[in-house]
Amino acid sequence: MPDFHPLKSITELKKAAHIKKTINNLMNNSPDIEQNNNNNQPDRISDSDLALLRMLAEEGQASAQYNLGVMYESGSGVGRNYALAAAWFCKAAEQGHAKAQYNLGVCYAKGRGVPQDETEAVRWYLKSAEQWYVNAQFNLAHDYAAGFGVERNDAEAAKWFRKAAEQGDAEAQRDLGMMYIAGRGVPKDEAEAAQWFHKAAEQGDGRAQVALSVMYFNGKGVPKDDDEAVNWFRKAAEQDEAGAAYIMGLVNDADQDAAKDANEQSSAQ
């Protein structure tokens, strides 16, 4: 039977409630490593809350270990220290914390706080992906597709892209569409590719918007529709998607030339 240590005072009860609130706030605000790189940092916490967090982490609470790792990685509230970040992610990951497993995988993939090791990155991505953490599923699919840290396996790549895509991840939806276009790991199917491109494009993925517009221009996987093609090119161009703005410029020039020719013909008559 486990030992039971009851709280002996109202002060301790308040302290316990404060600790729980602190952890919950951090859990709601702590982004992944790759999100931190986009200047998305967790909110700063007070010195007293940091002390409580550190205490819980040292006592073995996985969520506290994960959040302390995020703080060291981002330099929020503590001095940035990639080695300590990786160490705390590792402690939480070994307890089965899905986000910590994913972040530890990113540490190994980037060589941040640990020696770079793509194989070790894949191992941790897999543990996280099996818990349905979508970012891990996407990274694992990418590694299978590229042969990073694991033997290239298109079928496994398509499987994990699908799992992430079905959870609504736009990049995974786009890349699953690419797999269907190329027939990599799945039967070649342009109609299926167009469906996944459309899902990603509707979420604002510029590369999916370009791919979808090309399919409408060529009438592959979807009925040929120049208006829809231009519509999706325009959406991509508005996001400065590479190549889309240039192509839209050509389309606009062609439209202007056509209108000019029509006017000249009308005047000649």
Beta strands, then each sheet from edge to edge (+ up, - down):
end
